[in-house]
Amino acid sequence: MTSFTAFTTLNDRDRAEALGAALEEIDPAPYGVGVFEIEDGSGNWEIGAYFMEAPDDVALALLAAAYGARDFAVSELPETDWVAKVRRELTPVRAGRFFVHGSHDADAIPEGVEPLLIEAAMAFGTGHHGTTQGCLEALDRLIGSGVHCRNVVDIGCGTAVLAMAAARVWSEPVLASDMDRIAVDVAEANVAANGLSGKVQCLEAAGFDHPDLHAAAPFDLVFANILKQPLIDLAPDMARHVATGGHVILSGILNEQADEVIDVYARHGINLVHRAEIGDWTTLTLRAAA
């Protein structure tokens, strides 16, 4: 089936989010709408929608004019079996002791690794992105230094690959939360597929905003692999929910953004221990002051 995309940009977050909400109300309705900050330092936001049938060009033009956005760029996408395509092209990833793979590579798991099964059809966090790989390698370094965390949470968990990695190594209960219900469903499916049901609990929450997260705090280790601005916004809550001497692993940060994130967290008593770059992305390991 042919599908369509429509994208535009705005330089104001509030107007971008309002335009995204308005997009959901047009006819024909989009299959999905996303509003994302363009992580290039420009301050611009991208508003995109996916349609299963051709969108109404007039309705899109009126919305763009009403919110002061550029005209929508509409593209027709050819019919493609994306899952099959990704399965063909997605190779396993080794990150320290962790081996992230799809079921099609289950016979390629080397000895002496902690395997994590993530299917190609699942949400963000297959291990192939530099941010996820960076977080797994940061976890591997903590483990190698003798750290044992008994109370772990993965904020913005996506596929829950980080939560599962911690649960697999330490055999301790781990919480994983995401503000997207679909991501939570994906996380729960991955947890079951990896035999970790009962060890990883998946929650729908924005940041730490869930009673189970409040009750479980303070945490020995917090993962947050999201984006720069949400990480900065999360810093005060992070300081309230991480244990004294606890560790924080952050990613979703472009290399040139890392110093700003480090400075913000330092002002909240969470200081840099290690930083690593994979391609354009930086992963930070920090520790709350004792």
C-alpha positions as CSV (number, residue, x, y, z in Angstrom):
1,M,0.0,0.0,0.0
2,T,1.3,3.5,-0.9
3,S,1.7,5.9,1.9
4,F,2.5,9.6,2.2
5,T,4.5,11.9,4.4
6,A,4.1,15.6,5.0
7,F,6.9,17.7,6.8
8,T,7.4,21.3,7.7
9,T,9.5,23.3,10.2
10,L,8.9,26.1,12.8
11,N,11.3,27.9,15.0
12,D,9.0,28.0,18.0
13,R,8.3,24.9,20.2
14,D,4.8,26.0,21.3
15,R,3.6,26.7,17.8
16,A,5.2,23.5,16.6
17,E,3.4,21.4,19.2
18,A,0.1,23.3,18.5
19,L,0.5,22.6,14.7
20,G,1.2,18.9,15.5
21,A,-2.1,18.8,17.5
22,A,-4.0,20.5,14.7
23,L,-2.6,18.1,12.1
24,E,-4.3,15.2,14.0
25,E,-7.7,16.7,13.3
26,I,-7.6,17.1,9.5
27,D,-9.4,14.8,7.1
28,P,-8.1,12.4,5.9
29,A,-6.5,11.9,9.4
30,P,-2.8,11.0,9.5
31,Y,-1.7,7.6,10.7
32,G,0.8,9.3,13.0
33,V,2.1,12.8,13.9
34,G,5.5,13.7,15.3
35,V,7.0,17.0,16.6
36,F,10.8,16.9,17.1
37,E,13.5,19.4,17.8
38,I,16.1,19.4,15.0
39,E,19.3,18.7,16.8
40,D,21.6,20.9,14.9
41,G,21.6,24.0,17.2
42,S,19.3,25.9,14.9
43,G,16.4,26.0,17.4
44,N,14.0,24.7,14.7
45,W,11.4,22.1,15.1
46,E,10.2,19.5,12.6
47,I,6.5,18.6,12.3
48,G,5.7,15.5,10.4
49,A,2.7,13.4,9.6
50,Y,2.2,10.0,7.9
51,F,-0.8,9.2,5.9
52,M,-2.3,6.0,4.5
53,E,-4.0,8.0,1.7
54,A,-3.1,11.3,-0.1
55,P,-3.4,14.2,2.3
56,D,-5.5,17.3,1.6
57,D,-3.1,19.8,0.1
58,V,-5.4,22.7,0.8
59,A,-5.9,21.7,4.5
60,L,-2.1,21.4,4.9
61,A,-1.5,24.8,3.2
62,L,-4.1,26.5,5.5
63,L,-2.5,24.9,8.6
64,A,1.0,26.0,7.6
65,A,-0.2,29.6,7.0
66,A,-2.2,29.7,10.3
67,Y,0.9,28.7,12.4
68,G,3.5,30.6,10.4
69,A,5.2,27.4,9.1
70,R,6.9,26.7,5.8
71,D,4.7,25.0,3.2
72,F,4.4,21.3,3.9
73,A,6.6,19.1,1.7
74,V,4.5,16.1,0.7
75,S,6.1,12.9,-0.5
76,E,4.7,9.6,-1.7
77,L,6.3,6.5,-0.3
78,P,6.5,3.4,-2.4
79,E,5.2,0.1,-1.0
80,T,8.0,-1.6,0.9
81,D,8.2,-4.4,3.3
82,W,10.3,-2.4,5.8
83,V,10.6,-5.2,8.4
84,A,12.0,-7.6,5.8
85,K,14.3,-4.9,4.5
86,V,15.7,-4.0,8.0
87,R,16.1,-7.7,8.9
88,R,18.3,-8.2,5.8
89,E,20.4,-5.1,6.6
90,L,20.5,-5.1,10.4
91,T,23.5,-7.0,11.7
92,P,24.1,-7.9,15.4
93,V,25.9,-5.3,17.6
94,R,28.5,-6.1,20.2
95,A,28.7,-3.5,23.0
96,G,31.1,-4.6,25.7
97,R,29.7,-7.9,27.0
98,F,26.3,-7.3,25.4
99,F,25.2,-8.8,22.0
100,V,22.1,-7.2,20.5
101,H,20.5,-9.3,17.8
102,G,17.3,-10.1,16.0
103,S,15.8,-13.6,15.9
104,H,17.2,-14.0,12.4
105,D,20.7,-14.0,13.9
106,A,19.9,-16.2,16.9
107,D,22.4,-18.8,15.6
108,A,25.2,-16.3,15.5
109,I,25.5,-15.5,19.2
110,P,29.1,-15.9,20.3
111,E,30.1,-17.6,23.6
112,G,30.7,-15.4,26.7
113,V,28.2,-12.6,25.9
114,E,24.9,-11.4,27.3
115,P,22.5,-11.7,24.4
116,L,19.6,-9.3,24.0
117,L,16.9,-10.1,21.5
118,I,15.4,-7.0,19.8
119,E,13.4,-7.5,16.7
120,A,13.8,-5.2,13.6
121,A,10.1,-4.3,13.7
122,M,10.4,-2.8,17.2
123,A,10.8,0.8,18.4
124,F,13.9,2.9,18.7
125,G,16.7,1.2,20.5
126,T,17.9,-1.8,18.5
127,G,21.5,-1.1,19.6
128,H,22.6,0.1,16.2
129,H,22.4,3.8,17.0
130,G,25.4,5.3,18.6
131,T,23.4,6.4,21.6
132,T,22.1,3.0,22.6
133,Q,25.5,1.4,21.9
134,G,27.1,4.1,24.0
135,C,24.8,3.4,27.0
136,L,25.5,-0.3,26.8
137,E,29.2,0.3,26.7
138,A,28.9,2.7,29.7
139,L,27.0,0.0,31.6
140,D,29.7,-2.5,30.7
141,R,32.3,-0.1,32.1
142,L,30.4,0.3,35.4
143,I,30.1,-3.5,35.8
144,G,33.8,-3.9,35.0
145,S,34.7,-1.4,37.7
146,G,32.8,-3.5,40.3
147,V,29.7,-1.5,40.6
148,H,26.5,-3.5,41.5
149,C,23.3,-1.5,41.3
150,R,20.2,-3.0,43.0
151,N,17.7,-0.3,42.1
152,V,17.7,0.7,38.4
153,V,15.4,2.7,36.1
154,D,15.4,3.3,32.4
155,I,13.7,6.6,31.6
156,G,12.4,6.9,28.0
157,C,13.1,3.2,27.6
158,G,12.0,2.6,23.9
159,T,12.7,-1.1,23.4
160,A,13.8,-1.5,27.1
161,V,17.2,-2.8,25.9
162,L,19.1,-0.9,28.6
163,A,16.7,-2.0,31.3
164,M,17.0,-5.6,30.1
165,A,20.8,-5.4,30.0
166,A,20.9,-4.3,33.7
167,A,18.4,-6.9,34.8
168,R,20.3,-9.7,32.9
169,V,23.6,-8.8,34.5
170,W,22.6,-8.0,38.1
171,S,19.5,-10.2,38.4
172,E,17.8,-7.3,40.2
173,P,14.3,-5.9,39.4
174,V,14.4,-3.0,37.0
175,L,11.9,-0.3,36.1
176,A,11.5,0.9,32.5
177,S,9.3,3.8,31.6
178,D,8.3,5.7,28.4
179,M,5.8,8.4,27.7
180,D,4.6,6.6,24.5
181,R,2.1,3.8,25.1
182,I,3.3,2.0,22.0
183,A,6.9,2.0,23.2
184,V,5.7,0.6,26.5
185,D,3.9,-2.2,24.7
186,V,7.0,-2.9,22.6
187,A,9.1,-2.9,25.8
188,E,6.8,-5.4,27.4
189,A,7.0,-7.7,24.4
190,N,10.8,-7.5,24.4
191,V,11.0,-8.3,28.1
192,A,8.9,-11.4,27.6
193,A,10.9,-12.5,24.5
194,N,14.1,-12.2,26.6
195,G,12.7,-14.3,29.5
196,L,12.8,-11.3,31.8
197,S,9.1,-11.0,32.7
198,G,8.9,-10.3,36.4
199,K,12.4,-8.8,36.4
200,V,11.6,-5.7,34.3
201,Q,8.5,-3.7,34.9
202,C,7.4,-1.4,32.1
203,L,5.4,1.8,32.9
204,E,3.8,4.6,30.9
205,A,5.2,7.8,32.3
206,A,6.8,11.2,31.3
207,G,10.1,11.3,33.1
208,F,9.7,10.3,36.7
209,D,6.0,11.2,36.8
210,H,4.6,7.9,38.1
211,P,3.7,6.7,41.6
212,D,5.7,3.5,41.2
213,L,8.8,5.5,40.2
214,H,8.4,7.8,43.2
215,A,8.0,4.8,45.5
216,A,11.1,3.0,44.2
217,A,13.4,6.1,44.4
218,P,16.2,6.8,45.1
219,F,17.8,4.8,42.3
220,D,21.4,3.5,42.2
221,L,21.4,3.8,38.4
222,V,19.3,5.9,36.0
223,F,19.5,5.5,32.2
224,A,18.0,8.4,30.1
225,N,18.7,8.0,26.4
226,I,16.5,10.8,25.0
227,L,17.6,14.2,23.6
228,K,19.5,17.2,24.9
229,Q,16.6,19.5,25.9
230,P,14.5,16.8,27.6
231,L,17.6,15.7,29.5
232,I,18.2,19.3,30.6
233,D,14.6,19.6,31.7
234,L,14.9,16.4,33.6
235,A,17.9,17.4,35.7
236,P,16.1,18.8,38.8
237,D,13.9,15.6,38.9
238,M,17.0,13.5,38.3
239,A,18.7,15.0,41.4
240,R,15.6,14.2,43.5
241,H,15.4,10.6,42.3
242,V,19.0,9.4,42.1
243,A,20.6,8.0,45.3
244,T,23.6,9.7,46.9
245,G,26.6,8.3,45.1
246,G,24.3,6.8,42.5
247,H,25.2,6.7,38.8
248,V,23.4,8.3,35.8
249,I,24.0,7.3,32.2
250,L,22.8,9.9,29.6
251,S,22.7,9.9,25.9
252,G,20.8,11.2,22.9
253,I,23.3,14.1,23.0
254,L,25.2,15.4,20.0
255,N,28.9,15.8,20.6
256,E,28.8,19.6,20.6
257,Q,25.9,19.6,23.1
258,A,27.6,17.5,25.7
259,D,29.3,20.4,27.7
260,E,26.0,22.1,28.2
261,V,24.4,19.0,29.6
262,I,27.4,18.3,31.8
263,D,27.2,21.9,33.2
264,V,23.5,21.7,34.0
265,Y,23.8,18.3,35.8
266,A,26.8,19.6,37.8
267,R,24.7,22.5,39.1
268,H,22.4,19.8,40.4
269,G,25.1,17.9,42.1
270,I,25.5,15.2,39.5
271,N,29.1,15.2,38.1
272,L,30.9,13.8,35.1
273,V,32.7,10.5,35.5
274,H,33.2,9.5,31.9
275,R,32.3,10.7,28.4
276,A,32.5,8.7,25.2
277,E,31.7,9.5,21.6
278,I,30.4,7.2,18.9
279,G,30.1,9.0,15.6
280,D,28.1,12.2,16.2
281,W,26.8,11.2,19.6
282,T,28.1,11.5,23.1
283,T,27.2,9.2,26.1
284,L,27.8,10.6,29.6
285,T,28.3,8.6,32.8
286,L,27.8,10.8,35.9
287,R,27.6,10.3,39.6
288,A,25.6,12.1,42.3
289,A,27.7,13.7,44.9
290,A,28.1,11.7,48.1
